[in-house]
């Protein structure tokens, strides 16, 4: 797999498939390093495109 930024949904889905294939890669191997890089790219894409807002407690409930 060519390493490049994840810019589209298609890129994102391809990266997720590659993660599935590499999931059990041993650390400090070529496959393990590739997995680590792809996961980092996916995390950056998700932070940008799938923002999670903090939950607000329901009104009237006292803790």
C-alpha positions as CSV (number, residue, x, y, z in Angstrom):
1,X,0.0,0.0,0.0
2,X,1.2,3.4,-0.9
3,X,1.3,5.7,2.2
4,X,-0.6,8.9,1.6
5,X,-3.0,11.2,3.4
6,X,-6.6,10.0,3.7
7,X,-8.6,12.6,1.9
8,X,-11.8,10.8,0.8
9,X,-14.3,8.3,2.1
10,X,-12.9,5.8,-0.4
11,X,-9.3,6.4,0.9
12,X,-10.7,6.0,4.5
13,X,-12.5,2.7,3.7
14,X,-9.3,1.3,1.9
15,X,-7.3,2.2,5.0
16,X,-9.7,0.4,7.3
17,X,-9.5,-2.7,5.1
18,X,-5.7,-2.6,5.3
19,X,-5.9,-2.3,9.1
20,X,-8.1,-5.4,9.2
21,X,-5.4,-7.3,7.2
22,X,-2.6,-6.1,9.4
23,X,-4.4,-6.2,12.8
24,X,-2.3,-9.1,14.2
25,X,1.0,-7.7,12.9
26,X,3.8,-8.0,15.5
27,X,5.3,-4.7,16.8
28,X,8.7,-3.6,15.4
29,X,8.2,-5.4,12.1
30,X,7.6,-3.9,8.7
31,X,3.9,-4.9,8.9
32,X,3.6,-3.6,12.5
33,X,5.2,-0.3,11.5
34,X,2.8,0.0,8.5
35,X,-0.2,-0.7,10.8
36,X,0.9,2.0,13.2
37,X,1.2,4.6,10.4
38,X,-2.2,3.7,8.9
39,X,-3.9,3.8,12.3
40,X,-2.4,7.3,12.9
41,X,-3.7,8.5,9.5
42,X,-7.2,7.0,10.2
43,X,-7.3,8.7,13.6
44,X,-6.5,12.1,12.0
45,X,-9.2,11.6,9.4
46,X,-11.8,10.6,12.0
47,X,-11.0,13.5,14.2
48,X,-11.5,15.9,11.3
49,X,-14.6,14.3,9.8
50,X,-16.4,12.6,12.7
51,X,-16.3,15.1,15.5
52,X,-17.9,14.0,18.8
53,X,-19.4,16.7,20.9
54,X,-19.5,16.3,24.6
55,X,-22.8,15.0,26.0
56,X,-24.9,17.4,28.0
57,X,-26.7,16.1,31.1
58,X,-30.5,16.2,31.0
59,X,-32.1,19.3,32.5
60,X,-33.6,18.9,36.0
61,X,-31.4,16.0,37.1
62,X,-29.3,16.7,40.1
63,X,-26.3,14.6,40.9
